[in-house]
Amino acid sequence: MSKFIVAGGKPLRGKVKINGAKNSVLPIIAACLLADGKSIIDEVPNLEDVNVMCDILEAMGVAIKRDYKNRRLEIEVSEKVDTYAPYSLVSRLRASFLILGPILAREGRVTISMPGGCAIGTRPVDLHLKGFTAMGAEIQKDKGVLNAHVTGKLAGSVIYLDFPSVGATENILMASVLADGKTVIENAASEPEIADLAAFLNAMGAHINGAGTDTITIEGVKYLKGVRHTIIPDRIEAGTFMAAAAITGGDLVLENVVSGHLKPILAKLKECGMEISEELSTIHLKSPGRPEPIDIKTLPFPGFPTDMQAQISSVMSISTGTSIIIETIFENRFMHFGELKRMGAEVKVDGRSAVIEGKSKLTGAQVKATDLRAGAALVIAALAAEGSTEIDNIEHIDRGYVDMDKRLNSIGAGIHRVD
């Protein structure tokens, strides 16, 4: 198993270009299943999750050319695709479940195993299935395998989501673009990645209005065509690099960002004392020293993202006072605190709340990543710690960050990868 050896105490200074968003490219790869012909996707990050999603489509008969040198995928879908997604691949990736909507809409039936992914808490697929059932699908679950089919075509419907789930919104949105009639998704997720998916589908010929708001209206069409699309910048990667600069007393310029997607992160970083300026597609962050304590409550967009909670909590571990973190999305997203404590962090956890008493320093230790964002949080803490930190299980980190060690080293970090 690979690991990072991190020499702490080195301020980060320089420029970093942010990659395309992992959480945007995965549903867009799935959406390619809706159209015959070739689609080209630009600004694709070379990530393990992206490769697994491509593997799944290839196993179903889709031709994919992976050109990571130019950050591009060419995805060509033939007239017929397989309706079975193999367990060996689906079990490795939570987002694999996003092929259900497109295949059901296209072929009228699909068989898929329940998805895998990071063990950050219960993430039921009930809302996905509720939407498909409302559109006329019949669904059976047996021994971890889900079978869905529809007689004829899916039918437009009004679907209210009990929670603004990103995955359910994406899956239902993709299923509805080829359905008969109008579909309305109420209490929909409004994350930027939803708007990016809708922009891709509209370019293919879909009729979608309201993406990025809590009500999305879709008029079904008979067919879609392949198109070329550029993925939006990854707001979580941008936030992670800003957190790394903040904890190290750094001075960092981020290129290829959309500041409107980062408002809750920028607001909290400013609140803890960071000097931030924004110009077009760049953000400049300068850390004046130890951060001030802040309180955070994770919420669906435009609230503070759960995917940034762990990274910011690392920054708060060396703050000048007491911070409170409330996690409302995933119940198991505090697993990194046990590892941070090994580095000297002082944290008390009570259910979904954590109280962090800022310390003047952290100390290098042997720790392990338990999931993607927890791994990023440990890298951030290690960058500021005295001495050397060994981070095991970094395959989690590789799932969501392209060459994290090399890119951090290019701006002053001291990280050595051991394979």
Secondary structure, 3 states (H helix, E strand, C coil): CCEEEEECCCCCEEEEECCECHHHHHHHHHHHHHCEEEEEEECCCCCHHHHHHHHHHHHCCCEEEEEHHHCEEEEEECCCCCCEECHHHHCCCHHHHHHHHHHHHHHCEEEEECCCCCCCCCCCCHHHHHHHHHCCCEEEEECCEEEEECCCCCECCEEECCCCCHHHHHHHHHHHCCCECEEEEECCCCCHHHHHHHHHHHHHCCEEECCCCCEEEEECCCCCECCEEECCECHHHHHHHHHHHHHHCCEEEEECCCHHHHHHHHHHHHHCCCEEEEECCEEEEECCCCCCCCEEEECCCCCECHHHHHHHHHHHCCCCCEEEEECCCCCCCCCHHHHHHHCCCEEEEECCEEEEECCCCCECCEEECCCHHHHHHHHHHHHHCECEEEEECCHHHHCCCCCHHHHHHCCCCEEEEEC
